[in-house]
Amino acid sequence: MNMIKAFLTVAAVSISTSIFAQTATVQTVIKAEDDFAKLTLKKGIKDAFLTVADQEGIVFKPEAVKITEFYSKIDKQPGTLTWTPKFARIATNGDLAVTAGPYVYQNGKADDDKVYGDYVSIWKMDASTKKLKLFTNLGIQHPQTDKVELTDIKDPASASKVAPSTDPFNPKKIIIDNDRQLNQALRISTVGAYKEFFMPEGHYYFPGFNPMVGSDKVLQFFANQAIVISGETVDANRSTSNDLAYSYGRARIQKGNIVSNYNYVRIWQQDEKHRWNILLEILSAVENE
């Protein structure tokens, strides 16, 4: 596994040079998220999603389907949805960003009508409007908690934009290869696979549990739950500045004799040695087949 990952690391190194434009700031995606939240309260959930959706944006219902296709076919979605970004990153070139944090959905007036959880959203820059549009949104539910969620909002490490990657692979191939490599490693050992690919400060979102931050907590979670994970890559892509990427697919998790199906989304980031590692992962349960 290490030899294969080493090959992928070498392939990931891009030849890029600085250009004059200043790097994107994470407040760009925070503002997009805040505007989306305000629009949801003003126009409702359905119209808000249709307004901010990327043309190729997807939601998992439970299979991946275009946001515009799904929300254009449903009636106005009842209830109110509020959320707060506690995690955010944006690529140096500003064409890819991610946010995550707690949400509350309420379909009624009583406290018992509230549903608590966390969401993850991926944003892409629209070439024509130069505005961030929602590529996907995925959430988990978990019990209400008094624990304050950690804030992890950072600007790109680079001080200036960079020329698009000139490596010989198409933009998504290196991420798909890494994602498949992780899924192959999961067949051998869940703990071992994540120990190899998960960043020390990584965030992990699993249904029914509060978000976990830090590879030590995530690995301990896998050990305590005694679960076996298998995954199948569906698609992936990365920023033109080659510093932020995403992948998504299907996962099956076995605990004892029980097998459950999930959709997953992974956020990838390069480390100082140009290795792609998981900065964030979320799994959302779907009905068993």
C-alpha positions in Angstrom: 0.0 0.0 0.0 2.8 2.4 0.9 4.5 1.8 -2.5 1.3 2.6 -4.4 0.6 5.7 -2.4 4.2 6.8 -3.0 3.6 6.5 -6.7 0.5 8.6 -6.5 2.4 11.2 -4.5 5.0 11.6 -7.2 2.2 11.8 -9.8 0.5 14.5 -7.8 3.4 17.0 -7.8 2.5 19.7 -10.2 4.7 22.3 -11.9 3.1 25.6 -11.1 4.2 29.2 -10.8 2.7 32.1 -8.9 0.6 34.7 -10.8 -0.2 38.2 -9.7 -3.7 37.7 -8.4 -4.1 37.5 -4.6 -5.2 34.1 -3.2 -8.9 33.5 -2.3 -10.0 34.0 1.3 -12.1 31.6 3.2 -14.5 34.4 4.0 -15.7 34.1 0.4 -17.3 30.7 1.1 -18.5 31.8 4.6 -20.4 34.6 2.9 -21.8 32.2 0.3 -23.0 30.0 3.2 -24.5 32.8 5.1 -26.3 34.1 2.1 -27.6 30.6 1.4 -28.9 30.4 5.0 -30.6 33.7 4.8 -32.2 32.7 1.5 -33.5 29.5 3.1 -35.3 31.5 5.8 -36.7 34.0 3.3 -37.7 31.8 0.3 -37.9 28.3 1.9 -35.6 25.3 1.5 -36.6 24.3 -2.0 -36.2 27.7 -3.7 -33.0 28.4 -1.8 -31.4 25.1 -3.1 -32.5 25.8 -6.6 -31.1 29.4 -6.4 -27.6 28.4 -5.2 -27.2 25.1 -7.0 -24.3 24.5 -9.4 -25.5 23.2 -12.8 -23.8 19.9 -12.1 -24.6 19.9 -8.4 -25.9 16.7 -6.7 -27.7 15.6 -3.6 -28.0 12.0 -2.4 -31.7 11.0 -2.4 -30.5 8.2 -1.8 -28.6 7.9 -5.1 -26.7 10.9 -6.5 -29.2 13.1 -8.4 -28.8 16.6 -9.7 -29.9 19.3 -7.2 -32.0 21.1 -9.9 -33.7 17.8 -10.9 -34.6 16.8 -7.4 -35.9 20.1 -6.0 -37.7 21.1 -9.2 -39.9 17.9 -8.9 -40.9 18.2 -5.2 -43.5 20.4 -3.5 -42.4 23.2 -1.3 -40.4 21.6 1.5 -42.0 22.5 4.9 -40.1 23.5 8.1 -37.2 25.7 8.8 -33.5 24.9 8.4 -30.8 26.8 10.2 -27.1 26.1 10.3 -23.7 27.5 11.3 -20.4 26.8 9.5 -17.7 25.7 12.0 -15.3 24.3 9.5 -14.3 25.9 6.2 -11.6 25.7 3.6 -11.1 27.3 0.1 -8.6 26.4 -2.6 -5.9 28.9 -3.3 -7.4 29.7 -6.7 -10.9 30.0 -5.1 -12.6 27.5 -7.5 -13.3 24.9 -4.8 -14.4 25.2 -1.2 -16.0 23.3 1.6 -17.9 24.1 4.8 -19.3 22.0 7.6 -21.1 22.6 10.9 -24.2 22.0 13.0 -27.7 22.4 11.7 -31.2 22.4 13.2 -34.3 21.4 11.2 -37.7 22.2 12.7 -41.0 21.2 11.2 -43.4 22.5 13.9 -43.4 24.8 16.9 -42.5 22.4 19.7 -38.9 21.5 20.7 -39.8 17.9 20.0 -40.1 18.8 16.4 -36.4 19.7 16.1 -33.9 17.5 14.4 -30.2 18.0 15.1 -27.2 17.1 13.1 -24.2 18.3 11.1 -23.8 19.0 7.4 -21.0 19.2 4.8 -21.3 21.4 1.7 -18.9 21.6 -1.3 -18.9 24.8 -3.3 -17.6 25.4 -6.9 -16.8 28.7 -8.6 -19.2 29.4 -11.5 -17.1 30.4 -14.5 -19.7 32.8 -15.9 -20.8 34.6 -12.7 -17.5 34.2 -10.7 -19.6 33.2 -7.7 -19.5 30.1 -5.6 -22.4 27.7 -6.3 -23.4 24.6 -4.3 -22.1 21.4 -5.7 -23.3 19.0 -3.0 -24.8 19.0 0.5 -24.8 16.0 2.8 -25.9 15.7 6.4 -26.1 13.4 9.4 -28.4 13.3 12.4 -27.3 13.0 16.0 -28.7 13.7 19.4 -28.7 17.3 20.7 -25.6 18.1 22.6 -24.4 20.9 24.8 -20.8 20.4 23.7 -19.5 23.3 21.7 -18.3 22.3 18.3 -14.7 23.3 17.5 -14.2 26.1 15.0 -11.7 25.3 12.2 -11.8 28.0 9.6 -8.6 28.7 7.7 -7.4 30.6 4.6 -5.2 28.8 2.0 -1.6 28.4 3.0 -0.3 30.0 -0.2 0.0 33.8 -0.4 -1.0 34.1 -4.1 -2.9 32.2 -6.8 -1.0 29.7 -8.8 -1.1 28.6 -12.5 -3.3 25.6 -13.1 -1.7 22.2 -12.6 0.3 21.0 -15.6 0.7 17.4 -14.5 0.1 14.8 -17.2 -3.1 13.3 -15.6 -6.5 14.7 -16.0 -7.6 16.8 -13.0 -9.6 14.0 -11.3 -7.5 10.9 -12.0 -5.1 11.3 -9.1 -7.9 11.8 -6.6 -9.9 8.8 -8.0 -6.7 6.7 -7.7 -6.2 7.8 -4.1 -9.8 7.2 -3.2 -9.7 3.7 -4.8 -6.5 3.0 -3.0 -8.1 3.8 0.3 -11.1 1.6 -0.5 -8.8 -1.2 -1.3 -6.9 -0.8 1.9 -10.2 -0.9 3.8 -10.6 -4.5 2.7 -7.5 -5.4 4.7 -8.0 -3.2 7.8 -10.3 -0.3 8.6 -8.0 1.1 11.3 -4.9 0.6 9.2 -6.4 2.3 6.1 -7.5 5.4 7.9 -4.2 5.5 9.9 -2.5 5.7 6.5 -4.7 8.3 4.8 -6.4 10.4 7.5 -4.8 13.7 8.5 -4.0 14.2 12.2 -6.4 17.2 12.4 -9.1 15.5 10.2 -12.8 15.8 10.8 -15.1 12.7 10.7 -19.0 12.7 10.6 -20.9 9.5 11.3 -24.7 9.2 11.7 -25.8 9.1 15.3 -22.5 10.5 16.7 -21.2 14.0 17.3 -18.4 15.1 14.9 -15.0 13.7 15.7 -11.9 15.8 15.3 -8.4 14.3 15.2 -7.1 11.0 13.8 -6.6 9.5 17.3 -10.3 9.9 18.1 -11.4 8.6 14.7 -9.2 5.5 14.9 -10.4 4.9 18.5 -14.0 5.1 17.2 -13.4 2.4 14.6 -11.7 0.2 17.2 -14.6 0.7 19.7 -17.3 0.1 17.2 -15.7 -3.0 15.7 -17.0 -2.2 12.2 -15.7 -3.3 8.8 -16.0 -0.7 6.0 -15.8 -1.3 2.3 -16.2 1.5 -0.3 -16.8 2.0 -4.0 -15.5 5.2 -5.7 -18.1 7.0 -7.9 -16.4 10.3 -8.8 -13.9 13.0 -7.7 -12.3 16.2 -8.7 -9.8 18.8 -7.5 -9.1 22.5 -7.6 -7.0 24.1 -10.4 -4.4 25.1 -7.7 -4.0 21.4 -6.8 -4.4 21.9 -3.1 -8.0 20.9 -2.3 -10.1 18.0 -3.7 -13.2 15.9 -3.1 -14.4 12.4 -3.9 -17.7 10.6 -3.2 -19.0 7.1 -3.5 -20.9 4.3 -1.8 -19.9 2.4 1.4 -21.1 -0.7 3.2 -20.4 -1.1 6.9 -20.7 -4.4 8.7 -21.0 -4.7 12.4 -21.5 -8.3 13.5 -24.2 -9.7 11.2 -25.7 -6.3 10.4 -24.7 -4.6 7.1 -25.7 -1.0 6.3 -25.4 1.1 3.2 -24.0 4.7 3.1 -23.0 7.5 0.8 -19.7 9.1 1.6 -18.0 12.3 0.7 -14.3 12.9 1.3 -12.4 16.1 1.3 -8.7 15.7 0.4 -5.8 18.1 1.0 -2.1 17.9 0.1 0.5 17.9 2.9 3.9 19.4 2.8 5.2 16.3 1.0 2.5 16.6 -1.8 0.7 13.6 -0.5 -3.1 13.6 -0.7 -4.8 12.9 2.7 -8.3 13.0 4.0 -9.1 16.3 5.7 -12.8 15.5 6.2 -15.2 12.6 5.6 -18.9 12.3 6.1 -21.1 9.1 5.7 -24.8 9.4 5.3 -27.0 6.3 5.8 -29.3 5.0 3.0 -31.8 2.2 3.0 -30.4 -1.3 2.8 -30.7 -2.9 -0.6 
